[in-house]
Amino acid sequence: MAVEGSTITLTFEDNQVSAQAGCNTLFGPADWEGGTLEIDGTLASTMMACDDALMAQDQWLSEFLSSSPALSLDGDTLT
């Protein structure tokens, strides 16, 4: 569940993924061909200190993106 008032944003460009969940920005090389997101190595992160809920959300997002989730795009909606 997302922290109230926060937004999770993903950007896919030039074989890179960037993610922002209200505190730090996660980024790194990735491949999303074939409907699965594959992170190449470990995502890097900015190192800002935020409240505990946003820090936990950053950790959850990093773990989720690194778990090879299935991706589907329907118009502008990513699931």
Secondary structure as GFF3:
##gff-version 3
##sequence-region A 1 79
A	DSSP	beta_strand	9	13	.	.	.	ID=ss1
A	DSSP	beta_strand	16	20	.	.	.	ID=ss2
A	DSSP	beta_strand	25	31	.	.	.	ID=ss3
A	DSSP	three_ten_helix	33	35	.	.	.	ID=ss4
A	DSSP	beta_strand	38	39	.	.	.	ID=ss5
A	DSSP	beta_strand	44	45	.	.	.	ID=ss6
A	DSSP	alpha_helix	52	65	.	.	.	ID=ss7
A	DSSP	beta_strand	73	74	.	.	.	ID=ss8
A	DSSP	beta_strand	77	78	.	.	.	ID=ss9
###
